Amino acid sequence: MEDKINLNFESDLRRLEDRLDDLVKICNQLQSENKSLKEKQETLSKERATMVQKNEEVRARVEAMIVRLKSMEQGK
């Protein structure tokens, strides 16, 4: 009887160890994915800031052109 209990206990323990191994693997994968996503987010944030700045520069240039065109029209 005691041998059967020991076998059941060892079997349960092996299953628990296997499950823990699986959880460790999943945790490592999630950490890696999280790191990758954070790096991607940082890159995209920098790209967005650059695009916003370029957009503002272009907007200012277009507005300046419009002002010049209007002043040319008024000069006629």
C-alpha positions as CSV (number, residue, x, y, z in Angstrom):
1,M,0.0,0.0,0.0
2,E,2.8,2.4,0.9
3,D,4.5,1.6,-2.4
4,K,1.4,2.6,-4.3
5,I,1.2,5.9,-2.4
6,N,4.8,6.6,-3.1
7,L,4.4,5.8,-6.8
8,N,1.4,8.1,-7.0
9,F,3.3,10.8,-5.1
10,E,6.3,10.5,-7.5
11,S,4.0,10.5,-10.5
12,D,2.2,13.6,-9.2
13,L,5.6,15.2,-8.5
14,R,6.8,14.5,-12.0
15,R,3.7,16.0,-13.5
16,L,4.2,19.1,-11.3
17,E,7.8,19.4,-12.4
18,D,6.8,19.1,-16.0
19,R,4.1,21.7,-15.6
20,L,6.6,24.1,-13.9
21,D,9.0,23.6,-16.7
22,D,6.3,24.5,-19.2
23,L,5.4,27.6,-17.2
24,V,9.1,28.7,-17.0
25,K,9.3,28.3,-20.8
26,I,6.1,30.3,-21.3
27,C,7.4,33.0,-18.9
28,N,10.7,33.2,-20.8
29,Q,8.9,33.5,-24.1
30,L,6.6,36.2,-22.7
31,Q,9.5,38.2,-21.3
32,S,11.3,38.0,-24.7
33,E,8.1,39.1,-26.5
34,N,7.5,41.9,-24.1
35,K,11.1,43.2,-24.5
36,S,10.7,43.0,-28.3
37,L,7.4,44.9,-28.2
38,K,8.8,47.6,-25.9
39,E,11.7,48.1,-28.4
40,K,9.3,48.2,-31.3
41,Q,7.1,50.7,-29.4
42,E,10.1,52.9,-28.7
43,T,11.2,52.8,-32.4
44,L,7.7,53.7,-33.5
45,S,7.4,56.5,-31.0
46,K,10.7,58.0,-32.3
47,E,9.5,57.6,-35.9
48,R,6.2,59.3,-35.1
49,A,8.0,62.2,-33.4
50,T,10.2,62.7,-36.5
51,M,7.1,62.6,-38.8
52,V,5.3,65.1,-36.7
53,Q,8.3,67.4,-36.8
54,K,8.6,67.1,-40.6
55,N,4.9,67.7,-41.0
56,E,5.1,70.9,-39.0
57,E,8.1,72.0,-41.1
58,V,6.3,71.3,-44.3
59,R,3.2,73.1,-43.0
60,A,5.2,76.2,-42.2
61,R,6.8,76.2,-45.6
62,V,3.4,75.8,-47.4
63,E,1.9,78.6,-45.3
64,A,4.9,80.8,-46.1
65,M,4.4,80.1,-49.8
66,I,0.7,81.0,-49.5
67,V,1.6,84.3,-47.9
68,R,4.1,85.1,-50.6
69,L,1.6,84.2,-53.3
70,K,-1.0,86.4,-51.7
71,S,1.4,89.3,-51.5
72,M,2.3,88.8,-55.1
73,E,-1.3,88.9,-56.1
74,Q,-1.9,92.1,-54.1
75,G,1.2,93.7,-55.8
76,K,-0.3,93.4,-59.2
